[in-house]
Amino acid sequence: MKCSPYPIFESEFLPISAQSQNRKKSKEVLEYRVSGTDFRVMDIPPGYTHSIENVGNINIMVIFWASEIFNPEKPDTYFELV
């Protein structure tokens, strides 16, 4: 998903099981792996495209939150490959 370049809120996520390959991109793609045993909150700044891919052998569970409630009347995200 990609956040539009104009939102004022940020979103974060925390993988709590499995291993994930995480990517975020503004001008360049940043990649990092996270494990459900190495708890790290991943920050997604406004305007960044991001993806989370399960690279483990168990189902992934992720907790997401944002600084603003999603408004379906004014969606601020759209699909874009990372």
N, C-alpha and C positions, 0 to 999 in steps of 0.2 A: 504494500500500500504506500501511497505517497501523500504526504500532507501538502496542501496548497501552500504557495509561498507567503500567504498572508495571515495564517492563524497566529493568535497571540498565546496559545496554550501549548504545553508540552505533554508528551506521554512517556510513560515508563513501562517496563515489563520485567518480570522476575521468573526465569525458568526454575521450577521446583522439582522436576524429575526429568530423567533422560539427559542426553547431551544435545545441544543445538549449535548449529552454525548460524551465526547472526551477521547480517550485513546492513550497513547503512551508507547512503550515498548522498552527497551534495554535488561536489565537483569530482570527487574520486570515491571509489568504493573502499570502505573500511570493513574488514572481516575479523571476527573473533569467535572463539568457541567458548561455550559456557556449559557447565555441568550442574545437574540438580544437587550435587554434593558440594559445590563451590558456589554458594549463593552470592550473586552479584546483580544488582539492579542495573538494567540497561536503559540509558536515557536516549530518547528520540527527540532532538530539537525540532522546532518548527521548520518546515521546508525540506526535511530529509526524507528520502525514500528509504524504506526499511523492509527487511524480510527475516523470517525465522524459519529455519529448516531443521527438522528432526534428523540427526545423524546417528542416533543411538538405536538400540534394538528393543526398546520398550516405548510405550506411548508417552508423548511429551505432555506435561502440564505446565501452563504458564499463567501467571497472574498479571493482568494489565490494569493500568489506571491512568487517568489524565487529570489535568488541572481544571478541566471544564467538562460539563455534561454534553454528550453528543446531541445535536439538534438535527433530526432527520429533515426538517424544512430547509436547512442550510447546511448540507453536507460539506465537510472540509477535507475529505479524503477521496482518492480515486486510485484505480489500479495502474501500476507501472512496474515493469520488470526491473529487478536490481541486478 
